[in-house]
Amino acid sequence: MNKEDLRKKLNDIQYKVTQENGTEPPFQNEYYDKFEEGIYVDVITGTPLFSSKDKFDAGCGWPSFTQPIDSTKIKQRQDFSHNMIRTEVRSKDSEAHLGHVFNDGPLDRGGLRYCINSAALRFIPKDKMEEEGYGEYLDRV
């Protein structure tokens, strides 16, 4: 999808986050405190990225997950912006910036914290997953 089409499809914060490597404000985003069962998909392509089963409250103000649904659907790369060394997480299918992964997650669940911007995601509630074509992921929530 070209930039012009993305401008039409995404709202301002979704575009800034996914296309310009932006970050939405903590505690002022759609999913940081949502714990309903379902999956989180790429806002651009609809690719399943994270499950509510792997979501936890990290207290950071952004949705946090211990792992992706399928690690082949995301890419990681070093991010040296803001005078820090971090690992950026991107959607493999859309190239959208999602957020970052850190090594300060729950130790009993692998120790990772995928800190993801709500603006890069769309939530599919468990009771709508079959209807929206995500039935094969029902066992993951």
C-alpha positions in Angstrom: 0.0 0.0 0.0 1.5 3.4 -1.0 1.8 6.3 1.4 -1.2 8.2 -0.1 -3.5 5.1 0.4 -2.2 4.7 4.0 -2.9 8.4 4.7 -6.5 7.7 3.7 -6.8 4.4 5.6 -5.1 5.5 8.9 -5.9 8.3 11.3 -3.1 10.8 12.2 -1.7 8.9 15.2 -1.9 5.5 13.4 0.1 7.0 10.5 2.6 8.7 12.8 3.3 5.5 14.7 3.3 3.0 11.9 4.9 5.1 9.1 7.1 7.6 11.0 8.2 5.4 13.9 6.2 7.5 16.4 5.1 6.7 19.9 1.7 7.4 21.2 1.3 8.9 24.7 1.4 6.4 27.6 -1.9 5.8 29.4 -3.7 7.7 26.6 -4.1 5.0 24.1 -6.9 2.5 23.3 -5.5 -0.8 24.5 -3.1 -0.2 27.4 -5.7 -1.3 29.9 -7.8 -3.6 27.8 -7.8 -7.3 29.0 -10.7 -8.8 27.1 -10.1 -12.1 25.3 -9.1 -11.8 21.7 -6.3 -11.1 19.3 -4.5 -7.9 18.2 -3.8 -7.6 14.5 -1.8 -5.3 12.3 -3.9 -2.2 11.7 -2.8 -2.1 8.1 -2.9 -5.7 6.9 -4.9 -7.5 9.5 -2.1 -10.0 10.2 -2.5 -11.6 13.6 0.3 -10.3 15.9 -0.5 -10.7 19.6 -2.9 -12.6 21.8 -4.7 -11.4 24.9 -3.4 -14.6 26.5 0.1 -13.2 26.3 -0.9 -9.6 27.4 0.1 -8.3 30.9 0.0 -5.1 32.8 3.6 -3.8 32.8 2.5 -0.5 34.3 4.2 1.4 31.4 1.1 2.8 29.8 1.2 0.8 26.6 0.0 -2.7 25.7 2.6 -5.2 26.7 2.9 -8.8 25.6 5.3 -11.7 26.5 5.4 -13.0 22.9 3.9 -12.6 19.5 1.3 -15.1 18.2 3.8 -16.1 15.4 7.4 -14.8 15.6 7.7 -15.1 11.8 5.1 -12.3 11.4 7.3 -9.7 13.1 10.8 -8.3 12.5 13.3 -7.0 15.0 16.1 -4.5 14.4 18.4 -2.3 16.4 17.1 1.2 17.1 19.7 3.8 18.1 17.3 6.8 18.2 16.9 9.0 21.2 20.4 8.3 22.4 19.4 4.7 23.4 20.0 1.2 22.1 16.7 -0.6 21.8 15.2 -3.4 19.7 12.5 -2.2 17.5 9.6 -4.4 16.5 8.0 -4.1 13.1 5.2 -6.0 11.3 6.8 -8.2 8.6 3.9 -7.9 6.2 3.3 -4.2 6.3 6.7 -2.9 7.6 4.7 -0.9 10.2 6.5 0.2 13.3 4.9 -1.5 16.2 7.0 -0.6 19.2 10.0 -2.2 21.0 10.9 -5.4 22.9 12.7 -5.3 26.2 14.2 -7.9 28.6 12.2 -6.8 31.6 9.0 -8.9 31.2 7.7 -11.6 33.6 10.5 -14.1 34.2 8.0 -17.0 34.5 6.8 -16.2 30.9 10.1 -15.8 29.2 11.3 -12.5 30.4 10.3 -10.4 27.4 8.1 -7.4 27.2 6.8 -6.4 23.8 5.8 -2.8 24.4 3.5 -2.1 21.5 1.6 1.1 20.4 -2.2 0.7 20.4 -2.2 2.8 17.2 -0.4 0.0 15.3 -3.1 -2.6 16.3 -6.7 -3.5 15.8 -8.3 -5.7 18.5 -10.6 -8.6 17.4 -12.7 -9.8 20.4 -12.9 -13.6 20.8 -16.6 -13.7 20.0 -15.9 -11.9 16.6 -12.8 -13.9 15.6 -14.6 -16.6 13.6 -16.8 -14.0 11.9 -13.8 -11.9 10.9 -11.8 -14.8 9.6 -9.5 -15.5 12.5 -11.2 -18.7 13.7 -7.9 -20.6 13.4 -6.5 -18.5 16.3 -9.3 -19.2 18.8 -7.1 -21.8 20.6 -4.5 -19.0 21.2 -6.8 -16.8 23.4 
